[in-house]
Amino acid sequence: MTDGDGTAGLPDGSVDGSFAAPVVGGGRAVAVAGSYGPSGIGPLTSRRWFRILGGLVIPVILLVVWQIASTSGAVPISQLPSPEMVWLSAVDLAERGLLGLYIAISTQRVLIGFAFGAVIGLAMGAIVGLSKLGDIFFSPILGGIRAVPSLAWVPLLLLWIGIGEDSKVTLIAIGAFFPVYTVVAAALRHVDQHLLEAGRAFGYHGLSLFTRVQLPAVVPSVISALRLALAQAWLFLVAAELLASSMGLGFLLLDSGQNGRIDRIFLAIILLAILGKLTDAILGLFERWAIKKWA
């Protein structure tokens, strides 16, 4: 109900502050004063700075707990080095020119393996998702190979390819292949049939139908598959570098474990987490651009 002055009131005569009448000017509603004020500003969770700061809360809490646990004696230093010890180990490796080299080599292996695996996964996913014969011939064998653990490939690749870069990149490519293949094949099977009929009505068939209609329809799924594949590539990197490697973050993990350098083990794990997050963030930017352009 409305009072004489035009304000919205409740039956008991009070005014509800969470709702307000539109401000009318010249017969048109020009603004609405809602729960976030007349400007219509959304909640804090939609602000980028709040999301960044919010994402830092848990890491900062973990860092504080880690510092307290390691310096108070609650956990032996031999099992949990202090953050300062990990930092000093990073400085030592950087001064010797090894830290940047290990990061660069591991990143290069991941990106090359990821690129090969993603391209082949996209091609095979398209074949299986678009062709019933492709689904019949390839789905059973690829489904079985997908279940093979990453470390099971290591001795075979060493015998077939050797201990050079090719075997490591191949193993990473295997890890990146299956998320892309699986998601793309499933997404293409479920493209809206009405959309396909509209594409055929415009004269698209075969490859043109795939590139102009089907692929844009599954862009969000493809980008999600790429992000999963990138994470899988980092996982397979460690398996690739744990054996027959003399450089890289996986080698740093193995060498530090053999020498009892737990500070360097923590350093390698933290670096892998940071690099994985950074590369995923880059793909996240690409995802926003791709969806705006094609989806």
Steps between C-alpha positions, in 0.01 A plus 500: 500500500606862447493790744390844404856609423548219248729277710443127513371393838413174674158421642616599850601842371874436496717545195689205349856621440591216265258620231445847369279650238656601170604859466279640228602782274292619208272199523794253476668295769860623498644315799411239754638518851550138596686322775834601341413866465377711208800417281408131486847389609526123537638309796867498592542150363472639147793739550835385359706645785282321755537169315879542488526584868256223588711249310802601706333444837550122522863507373588768755334301779688186394827695490444631853408154632804355321728761657361443849514119472857496371647756739316398817640147497157342458633326187869408460699704250600174332135450403380858457757766412413860572394735219830681547695180434305439180560858390872475570521179297332682211751785530790252507381324184433832328850628581646183348293552185299179548159620613414696187643224282290230668184712474563582133570138403195362680274770358630438149436126529148557627406751231636290213343178628175679574487647147555163332258317728228765469515513120488120463229480767290757317536307173416162653216650703354640179529164323337306783239768575393554141528152350317192619764281336772698676320449829472124438864455397685737734295538821575152647877511445540861611285433805733218598817700439360788707498274806876432480688685780755760393798318653416187301598684181845602624696174446335442162579852377857469623544181297328634191618863490790521744577732791500824303240775481277309258399238757413765760298711257321188374398399851367850570313496168335172601382662821362805317333296226232317697316792669468679165397187312243394762331838547498601133359166386221515760420864422477444126261209550259732679497802265143621449354330193298811414827693479642240262190513282528878483866471399417253223226732380767767451703258289754381759604136473795291614801710608319831453215380723753398763699825496205738460230335712607206714834626628367844607213321676743307719754780563429516878544123527820510293653771720407306814664194347815700426520615861464143621762389249743766618462388860551141389812604309655636819418174677663295226802733504598374842477139382708587194771675700518257790680250278790553260519875553780731609310831500155629579272525800427127499874433511527752786238299691679169447849636569385682815328188630814293451711762679255569781445864396141538610522877457560450128219245483260762636647754258439274199142427608425871552651589162293233326186639664584858401588411141188287465282783627666761277459294184140422594436872553633571150262241358223662704565831321495316167172335602331835555622631165405182312150482647439867419624451143356161404247371751 
